[in-house]
């Protein structure tokens, strides 16, 4: 088959590690008052990967679940896109290994480093490939951020978690459904607001590099909050405008799970109904690019997606990267 009018999500999957870390453990470690984390972020607990558990180990069950739910033959999948900031190795990319472990013998595989917006970037690229080539594309987003936590940076140390989510896109004849609106954006003027100082070509690995410089830092949390609300809101509005829908038409709002105060501010700015919000942050924290597919899969488990629904997804991440998509359920 060559080309298709649209793509559709045929299967979803999610996975989180077994170890559950409650706020009290982190508050004791960081010297914070009891209840501080929940009040500031809305997070009650999060999952951390086990020692020796690698990124592809965690991504595998989520991806396999999406494939099984879709009922698509492994040999039919044309590409695997892996959105992650924490691959198994700096080189080679992890996607070919994940594709091999899934038995995707005829699929290409590539990593996509889009930070917290990575899933939306990958989903948009996958949609384009399905439309032009007519072959299914597996989009996986996964991160093990617990190993990048900087205990001296409280604003980020309390947020991050480990999880994986996946979506399999297949060709669809429903030209009025699928990704009916999308807007991707970036703001490199704020490149350093969320970063790992060392390890890249700007400051390569060296014996004198401090271990602290290989961990996450967020020096201005207030600026991140303000810009996240602005960029998520603007991207969502643009995607909704392209899709030709208003706030009343959105049945599920699946924002990046960074902080409840951020996505509540976005929801109110867009005029979305409170009951439309899909949130997993209280129990699973912020796993960067994985949070949107993980949350969408959890929502679909509780209440399957129905024909005619309009799902709005939006995110902002390090870089700054950002974007939003509107998915119309065929």
C-alpha positions in Angstrom: 0.0 0.0 0.0 1.3 3.5 -0.9 -0.1 6.4 1.0 -3.3 6.9 3.0 -5.7 9.8 3.6 -5.0 9.7 7.3 -3.5 7.8 10.2 -5.2 6.4 13.3 -4.0 5.2 16.7 -4.7 1.4 16.5 -3.1 0.5 19.8 -1.8 2.1 23.0 0.5 0.8 25.7 2.2 1.9 29.0 4.6 0.6 31.6 6.0 1.9 34.9 8.7 0.3 37.1 7.6 -1.6 40.2 9.4 0.6 42.7 7.0 3.2 44.1 8.7 6.2 45.8 6.4 8.4 47.9 6.9 12.0 48.7 8.0 11.4 52.3 11.1 9.6 51.1 12.2 12.5 49.0 11.2 15.2 51.5 13.4 13.5 54.1 16.3 13.2 51.7 16.0 16.8 50.5 15.2 18.4 53.9 11.7 19.5 52.9 8.7 20.0 55.1 6.0 17.2 55.0 3.5 18.0 52.2 5.8 20.4 50.4 6.0 18.4 47.2 2.3 17.8 46.9 1.5 21.4 47.5 3.9 22.6 44.8 3.5 20.0 42.2 0.4 17.8 42.8 2.7 14.7 42.9 2.1 12.1 45.6 4.4 9.3 44.3 6.4 8.3 41.3 8.2 5.1 40.0 11.9 4.5 39.8 13.6 1.9 37.6 15.4 -1.0 39.3 19.2 -1.1 39.4 20.4 -2.6 36.1 17.1 -1.8 34.3 17.8 0.0 31.1 15.6 2.2 28.9 14.8 -0.5 26.4 13.9 -2.9 29.2 11.2 -0.4 30.3 10.1 0.6 26.8 9.7 -3.0 25.7 6.4 -3.9 27.5 4.7 -0.7 26.6 5.6 -1.1 22.9 4.6 -4.8 23.0 1.2 -3.8 24.6 0.5 -1.3 21.8 1.4 -3.8 19.1 -0.8 -6.5 20.7 -3.7 -4.1 21.1 -3.5 -3.1 17.4 -3.3 -6.6 16.2 -0.7 -5.6 13.6 1.8 -8.1 12.3 5.4 -7.2 13.3 6.6 -7.5 9.7 4.2 -4.8 8.6 5.6 -2.1 10.9 7.7 0.3 8.8 9.4 2.4 11.5 9.9 2.7 15.2 10.4 6.2 16.6 11.8 6.3 20.2 11.4 9.6 22.0 13.8 9.6 24.9 16.4 11.7 26.7 17.9 8.7 28.5 18.9 6.0 25.9 20.7 2.8 26.8 23.9 4.3 25.4 25.0 7.6 23.9 25.9 5.5 20.8 24.4 3.5 19.2 20.7 4.7 19.3 18.4 2.6 21.3 15.5 2.3 18.8 17.1 -0.4 16.6 17.7 -2.5 19.6 14.1 -2.0 20.8 12.8 -2.9 17.3 15.0 -6.1 17.3 13.6 -7.1 20.7 10.1 -6.6 19.5 10.7 -8.7 16.4 10.2 -5.8 14.0 12.4 -7.4 11.3 11.4 -4.9 8.5 11.3 -1.7 10.5 13.8 1.1 10.7 14.4 2.6 14.1 15.7 6.0 15.3 15.9 7.9 18.6 14.3 11.3 18.8 15.6 13.7 21.5 12.7 16.2 21.9 12.7 16.3 25.8 9.2 16.5 27.3 7.7 17.3 23.9 9.3 14.3 22.2 6.2 12.2 21.9 4.3 15.0 20.1 7.1 15.5 17.7 7.4 11.8 17.0 3.6 11.4 16.7 3.5 14.2 14.1 6.4 12.7 12.1 4.8 9.3 12.3 1.5 10.6 11.0 3.3 12.1 8.0 5.1 8.8 7.2 1.9 6.8 7.5 0.2 9.2 5.1 2.9 9.1 2.5 4.1 5.5 2.7 1.0 3.7 4.0 2.9 1.6 6.6 2.3 1.4 10.4 4.7 3.4 12.6 5.3 2.6 16.2 5.9 5.6 18.5 7.4 4.9 21.9 8.3 7.5 24.5 10.3 6.4 27.6 12.7 7.9 30.1 14.7 6.8 33.2 15.0 10.2 34.8 15.6 9.0 38.3 19.3 8.6 37.4 19.5 12.2 36.3 18.1 13.7 39.5 20.3 16.3 41.2 19.7 16.3 44.9 21.0 19.8 45.2 18.4 21.1 42.8 15.1 20.7 44.7 12.9 22.3 42.0 13.7 19.4 39.6 14.6 16.6 42.0 11.0 16.3 43.2 9.5 16.1 39.8 11.1 13.4 37.7 10.1 9.8 37.4 10.5 6.7 35.1 7.9 5.4 32.7 7.1 4.4 29.1 4.2 4.9 26.8 3.5 3.8 23.2 1.1 4.3 20.3 0.9 2.4 17.0 -0.3 4.5 14.1 -1.8 2.7 11.0 -3.3 3.9 7.7 -6.9 5.1 7.8 -9.4 6.0 5.1 -11.1 8.5 7.4 -9.8 11.7 5.9 -11.7 13.8 8.5 -10.1 12.0 11.5 -6.6 11.3 12.9 -4.2 14.1 13.5 -6.5 16.9 12.3 -4.5 19.7 14.0 -0.8 20.1 15.0 1.5 22.9 15.9 5.2 22.4 16.9 7.3 25.2 18.3 10.6 26.0 19.9 12.3 28.8 21.8 16.1 28.5 21.8 16.4 31.8 23.6 15.6 29.9 26.7 17.9 26.9 25.9 19.5 26.8 29.3 16.4 26.8 31.6 16.4 23.0 31.9 19.7 21.3 31.2 22.5 18.8 32.0 25.7 21.0 32.0 28.2 18.4 30.9 28.5 15.3 28.7 27.9 16.8 25.3 30.3 18.4 22.8 30.2 21.8 24.5 31.6 20.2 27.7 32.7 16.6 26.9 33.4 13.9 29.4 36.7 14.4 31.2 38.3 13.3 34.4 37.9 16.7 36.0 34.1 16.9 35.3 32.1 16.9 38.5 29.4 14.2 38.9 27.1 17.1 39.7 27.5 18.5 36.2 26.1 15.3 34.7 22.7 15.7 36.5 19.6 17.7 35.7 19.4 21.4 36.8 16.6 23.9 36.5 18.0 27.2 37.7 14.8 29.3 37.3 11.7 27.3 38.1 9.4 30.4 37.9 10.5 31.2 34.4 10.0 27.6 33.3 6.4 27.7 34.8 5.5 31.0 33.0 7.0 29.9 29.6 5.4 26.5 29.9 1.9 27.9 30.4 2.4 30.4 27.5 3.8 27.9 25.0 1.4 25.1 25.8 -1.6 27.5 25.6 -0.4 29.1 22.3 0.4 25.7 20.7 -2.9 24.3 21.8 -4.9 27.2 20.4 -3.1 27.0 17.1 -3.6 23.2 16.8 -7.3 23.6 17.7 -7.7 26.4 15.1 -6.2 24.2 12.4 -8.5 21.4 13.5 -11.5 23.7 13.4 -12.6 22.9 16.9 -13.4 24.9 20.0 -12.9 24.2 23.7 -16.4 22.6 23.9 -15.4 20.0 21.4 -12.4 18.7 23.3 -13.4 15.5 25.1 -10.0 14.6 26.6 -7.2 17.1 27.4 -3.9 15.1 27.8 -1.3 17.6 28.9 2.4 16.9 29.7 2.4 15.9 33.4 5.0 18.4 34.6 3.1 20.1 37.4 -0.7 20.3 38.1 -0.5 24.1 38.5 0.9 24.4 34.9 -1.7 22.3 33.2 -4.6 23.7 35.2 -3.5 27.2 34.1 -3.4 26.0 30.5 -6.8 24.4 30.9 -8.4 27.5 32.3 -6.7 29.7 29.6 -8.2 27.5 26.9 -11.6 27.3 28.5 -11.6 23.5 28.7 -14.0 21.6 31.0 -12.4 20.3 34.2 -13.7 16.8 33.5 -11.8 16.7 30.2 -8.4 16.6 32.0 -6.5 13.3 31.9 -3.9 13.2 34.6 -1.6 10.6 36.1 0.9 13.0 37.8 -0.3 12.3 41.3 0.7 8.6 41.2 3.4 8.6 38.5 5.1 12.0 38.5 6.8 13.5 35.5 8.5 11.1 33.1 9.1 13.7 30.4 8.1 12.5 26.9 6.5 9.4 28.3 3.8 11.2 30.3 1.4 11.9 27.4 1.2 8.4 25.9 1.3 6.9 29.3 -1.6 9.0 30.4 -3.6 8.5 27.2 -3.2 4.8 27.5 -4.3 4.9 31.1 -7.4 7.0 30.2 -8.3 4.6 27.3 -8.0 1.6 29.7 -10.6 3.3 32.0 -12.8 4.5 29.2 -12.1 3.4 25.6 -11.7 6.1 23.0 -15.0 6.6 21.1 -15.6 7.6 17.5 -16.0 11.3 17.2 -13.9 12.3 20.2 -11.5 15.1 20.0 -8.3 14.6 22.1 -6.0 17.6 22.7 -2.4 16.9 23.7 0.2 19.6 24.5 3.6 19.8 26.0 6.7 22.0 26.7 10.2 20.7 27.4 13.9 21.5 27.6 15.3 23.4 24.7 12.7 24.9 24.8 10.6 22.5 22.7 6.9 22.6 22.6 3.8 21.7 20.6 0.2 20.4 20.6 -1.9 18.1 18.5 -5.6 17.5 18.1 -6.5 13.8 17.5 -10.0 13.0 16.1 -11.0 9.5 16.9 -12.2 7.8 13.7 
